[in-house]
Every structure is written in C-alpha cells, then in structure tokens.
Amino acid sequence: MQHYISLFFNYAMIITMKIKAKEFIKDKLKQKKITYLELSVLMQEKGYDYSDNTIRSKINRGSYSFVFLLEVCDSLNIDIVCLEK
C-alpha cells in the first residue's frame, strides 16, 4: 500500500512541476505581450528553428527540455538566475 502512496505523490509532484513549467513561459509571454507566432519569429532570428505550433505544443505539455527553456529565454532577452531555496 505504501508503494502506491509513494507513486501517487511522485506522480502529483511531476504534474505540479509540469504546470509550473507551462506557466513560467506563458507568464513571460503575457508580460511581454508576445504571441507564439511572434516568439517563433524571435527564436528563428536567434537561429532556433521552431514553428509557432511546435512552441505552443511544447509549452502546453509543460515537458520541454532545459535547452528549449534557455532558447526561449535567450529569444525574450530574459536572464535565468538560480537561487538556493
């Protein structure tokens, strides 16, 4: 039984992180008033080849790579700062 409880909590944590990942980029786009199409253009200008549909899909899934996050932040002129908890 405890094994199932542990699996449930691990699954819940993964879902929570995916939601945070999704909302992080969506919030940045909203703050800068940038659409997925505009982000696609900005990313292409930096040499990152993603269509607006691909970007939308990656963000809505919330399971994009760290490299993708760095590319998005680079395209939006956002610095990532790591702070200890």
C-alpha positions in Angstrom: 0.0 0.0 0.0 2.8 2.4 0.9 4.3 1.8 -2.5 1.2 3.0 -4.2 1.0 6.1 -2.0 4.6 6.9 -2.9 3.9 6.5 -6.6 0.9 8.8 -6.2 2.9 11.5 -4.5 5.7 11.2 -7.2 3.1 11.5 -9.9 1.5 14.5 -8.2 4.9 16.2 -8.0 5.6 15.6 -11.7 2.2 17.1 -12.6 2.9 20.1 -10.3 6.3 20.7 -12.0 4.8 20.5 -15.5 2.2 23.1 -14.5 4.9 25.3 -13.2 7.0 24.9 -16.4 4.0 25.7 -18.5 3.0 28.7 -16.5 6.6 30.1 -16.4 6.8 30.7 -20.1 3.2 31.6 -20.5 3.6 34.3 -17.9 6.7 35.7 -19.6 4.9 35.8 -22.9 2.0 37.6 -21.3 4.2 40.1 -19.5 5.9 41.0 -22.8 2.7 40.8 -24.8 4.2 38.3 -27.2 2.3 35.6 -29.1 3.5 32.1 -30.0 3.9 33.3 -33.6 6.0 36.3 -32.5 8.1 34.1 -30.3 8.7 31.8 -33.2 10.0 34.7 -35.3 12.2 35.9 -32.4 13.6 32.4 -32.0 14.3 32.0 -35.7 16.2 35.3 -35.6 18.4 33.7 -33.0 18.9 30.6 -35.0 16.4 28.4 -33.2 14.1 26.7 -35.6 10.6 26.1 -34.1 7.2 26.8 -35.6 4.6 28.5 -33.5 2.6 25.3 -33.4 5.7 23.4 -32.1 6.3 26.1 -29.4 2.6 26.0 -28.4 2.7 22.2 -28.1 5.9 22.1 -26.1 4.6 24.8 -23.7 1.2 23.4 -23.2 2.6 19.9 -22.5 4.9 21.5 -19.9 7.6 18.9 -20.5 10.1 20.8 -22.6 13.8 20.4 -22.3 16.0 22.8 -20.3 17.7 23.7 -23.6 14.3 24.8 -25.0 13.8 27.0 -21.9 17.2 28.5 -22.4 16.4 29.2 -26.1 13.1 30.8 -25.2 14.7 33.0 -22.5 17.5 34.0 -24.9 15.0 35.0 -27.5 13.0 37.0 -25.0 16.1 38.6 -23.5 15.5 37.0 -20.1 18.3 36.0 -17.8 17.9 32.9 -15.7 19.1 33.3 -12.2 19.3 30.3 -9.9 18.7 31.0 -6.2 19.1 28.5 -3.5 15.9 27.6 -1.5 
